[in-house]
Amino acid sequence: MTKRQRPIKPHTRVVVPKPRQYEPPKPTALAMSIHLALRYWHRADNLTPEQWRAVGVPA
């Protein structure tokens, strides 16, 4: 005589994943430098050597 199996209950609690808050991508240093270079490329020739050194470019 076989044992009667319990009826398989469907899951009553369905876990709904919380919608993640969308955070905009942080601007990286490389993207920022490219952005500034594109923004100020027309002014790049009137920098003094001290300003170039401050930017990080050897004069």
Backbone bond lengths (Angstrom), bond angles and torsions (degrees), N, CA, C in turn:
res aa  C-N    CA-C-N  psi(-1)  N-CA   C-N-CA  omega(-1)  CA-C   N-CA-C  phi
1 M - - - 1.472 - - 1.527 108.68 -
2 T 1.338 115.02 126.89 1.470 118.86 -175.89 1.517 110.75 -87.55
3 K 1.331 114.17 148.36 1.462 119.36 177.87 1.518 110.10 -72.18
4 R 1.308 115.62 138.47 1.470 117.73 176.48 1.519 109.52 -74.08
5 Q 1.339 116.05 129.11 1.463 119.23 179.89 1.518 110.01 -84.87
6 R 1.310 113.05 146.67 1.466 117.82 176.24 1.525 109.24 -68.63
7 P 1.327 117.81 141.40 1.465 118.60 175.54 1.535 110.34 -64.12
8 I 1.320 115.61 136.93 1.465 119.47 -177.81 1.522 108.35 -76.11
9 K 1.316 114.69 117.23 1.461 119.30 -178.92 1.521 109.36 -80.82
10 P 1.305 117.72 137.47 1.468 118.51 172.17 1.526 110.06 -69.91
11 H 1.304 115.86 154.34 1.463 119.23 -179.84 1.513 109.29 -63.75
12 T 1.322 114.52 125.96 1.456 117.87 -179.75 1.528 110.56 -84.04
13 R 1.337 115.73 -34.67 1.461 118.31 -178.26 1.519 109.18 -98.40
14 V 1.324 115.67 116.28 1.456 120.15 175.93 1.520 107.46 -101.93
15 V 1.325 115.84 120.89 1.461 119.67 -177.83 1.521 108.36 -81.01
16 V 1.317 115.76 115.97 1.459 120.63 178.95 1.524 107.69 -94.26
17 P 1.335 118.42 119.22 1.459 119.14 179.37 1.521 110.55 -65.54
18 K 1.331 114.74 135.98 1.458 119.02 179.38 1.523 109.53 -68.76
19 P 1.316 118.05 137.65 1.468 118.68 176.88 1.524 110.31 -65.06
20 R 1.340 115.12 125.89 1.459 118.06 -178.85 1.518 110.00 -70.73
21 Q 1.333 115.10 139.57 1.459 119.16 176.07 1.523 108.73 -69.25
22 Y 1.335 116.23 126.01 1.469 119.51 -177.94 1.511 109.09 -76.86
23 E 1.342 115.59 120.44 1.458 118.51 175.96 1.527 108.42 -107.10
24 P 1.322 117.16 129.77 1.462 118.98 -179.01 1.519 110.39 -63.80
25 P 1.322 118.25 147.67 1.460 120.48 -178.31 1.521 111.07 -63.22
26 K 1.323 115.36 135.68 1.458 120.08 -179.29 1.527 109.08 -74.02
27 P 1.327 117.41 135.99 1.460 118.72 177.11 1.519 110.52 -68.85
28 T 1.309 116.75 125.68 1.453 119.78 179.55 1.518 109.21 -81.33
29 A 1.317 115.88 167.50 1.457 120.25 -179.26 1.525 110.39 -64.69
30 L 1.334 116.04 -37.47 1.467 119.26 179.58 1.524 110.43 -65.14
31 A 1.330 116.47 -45.60 1.458 119.62 179.50 1.528 110.62 -62.96
32 M 1.341 115.91 -37.67 1.459 119.16 -179.45 1.519 110.39 -67.29
33 S 1.340 117.18 -41.18 1.462 119.20 -179.04 1.527 110.41 -67.62
34 I 1.338 116.30 -38.40 1.465 118.87 176.64 1.523 110.02 -63.68
35 H 1.327 115.48 -42.11 1.461 120.39 179.86 1.521 111.09 -61.03
36 L 1.342 115.99 -45.79 1.460 119.29 -179.79 1.517 111.05 -67.98
37 A 1.345 116.61 -37.80 1.462 119.32 179.30 1.530 110.07 -63.49
38 L 1.339 116.77 -41.48 1.460 119.14 178.43 1.526 110.88 -68.30
39 R 1.346 115.37 -33.40 1.454 118.52 -176.15 1.523 111.53 -73.89
40 Y 1.333 115.70 -35.90 1.463 118.87 -173.03 1.514 112.65 -113.80
41 W 1.333 118.83 21.63 1.465 119.82 -176.54 1.517 111.08 -64.41
42 H 1.331 117.31 -29.80 1.461 119.62 -177.61 1.520 111.64 -76.01
43 R 1.351 117.65 -14.79 1.461 120.23 178.59 1.522 111.79 -102.46
44 A 1.336 116.80 4.95 1.460 118.53 -170.24 1.525 111.92 -69.14
45 D 1.344 118.53 -21.76 1.456 119.06 -174.91 1.521 112.18 -83.81
46 N 1.332 119.33 -14.12 1.461 118.67 -178.06 1.524 112.29 -104.12
47 L 1.333 116.26 27.85 1.457 119.70 173.53 1.522 109.16 -87.89
48 T 1.335 115.37 142.42 1.462 119.58 175.51 1.523 108.77 -80.74
49 P 1.345 118.56 159.77 1.473 120.07 177.90 1.523 113.41 -55.62
50 E 1.346 117.15 -33.02 1.477 118.52 178.19 1.530 110.19 -66.07
51 Q 1.313 115.95 -39.25 1.463 118.85 179.16 1.525 110.95 -67.91
52 W 1.341 116.20 -38.33 1.460 119.23 176.89 1.525 110.31 -61.41
53 R 1.362 115.43 -40.40 1.458 118.76 179.79 1.524 110.16 -66.74
54 A 1.332 116.64 -36.45 1.464 119.82 178.45 1.531 110.29 -65.42
55 V 1.328 116.09 -35.46 1.463 119.51 178.15 1.522 109.99 -70.89
56 G 1.321 116.81 -32.94 1.454 119.85 179.48 1.512 112.65 115.06
57 V 1.334 117.09 15.52 1.461 120.91 179.07 1.521 107.81 -106.94
58 P 1.315 118.78 126.91 1.466 119.01 177.50 1.524 110.44 -63.88
59 A 1.327 116.10 134.31 1.467 120.35 -174.86 1.534 111.01 -68.68
